[in-house]
Amino acid sequence: MKLADIGRLLILAAIWGASFLCIRVAVPAFGPGALMTGRVGLAALFLAIIGLLWRKRLIWRGKVPHFLLLGLINSALPFFLFAYAAHWLTASVLSVLNATAPIWGAVLGVLFFRQPLSARLAFGLVLGVTGVGILVGFDAVVLQPDAGLAIAAGAGAACCYGLATHYTRRAEAVEPFANAHGSMWGALLWLLPVALLQPPVTAPTVWQAGALLMLGVLCTGVAYLLYFALVRDIGATPTLTVTFLIPVFGVSWGALFLGETVGWHTLIGALTVLTGTALVTGVSVTKLWQQMYAKA
């Protein structure tokens, strides 16, 4: 892998880490429903423009149920849950909860898809749960009203991503760009009624409107393009290292731009969650980077 590929991987992690910062900034004005409807709507329009430029026509025939289901479990529902949780949880906590997606995927695999429960997998699950407990158990956020619901919503969003992984593995093969593009329109159809029921709370400031624009175009549309390009160029497994990098940027952006406190529990909880994630996915980050260096 070339140095440019490592750079793109870091940029992708920085962008996805920034998504939680944008949510925290914009959700007080827009509310979860309107904010996430705007996010997927902007992403869908951006990907439609890219499709025109690349001459990639989206084929709907026979794919509408697939795009609707994928849009629900991989975008609409987790996006909304994270936006709801952002009323109470910091960007740091949200980004670490997001990193538990592979852990939830493993839990679903054991419960519903006959995946064997090995000692490594079991230890990874225990570490993941322990890490989340450390992260939120020693945080002042747990003292807020409805904090428990917010934590459950963030965990539920990560669980949706785990479910989406199992679904895409078993669904009919669809070209990656079409999956990204079609699922955004599917997510928009799910979220439009929610936006009508939950209109913006107040008129957004320039910064909040900018956060929505960044969230839709950069953190969703551009991020998808970067992600699929990396999968194509370096493979799916090395690209998985982005899971371990997102919390680093999520915590950093929250501390830098929102003044969020990074306590010992934040660092220990994040490291514990990421170690559990590495065990659950069977990924050795050290070996991955060694392989990347060998290909450079």
Salt bridges, closest charged atoms under 4 A:
ASP5 OD1 - ARG8 NH2 2.46
ASP139 OD2 - HIS265 NE2 3.46
GLU172 OE2 - LYS63 NZ 3.89
GLU175 OE2 - LYS56 NZ 3.58
ASP233 OD2 - ARG8 NH2 2.80
ASP233 OD1 - ARG232 NE 2.90
GLU260 OE2 - ARG24 NE 3.71
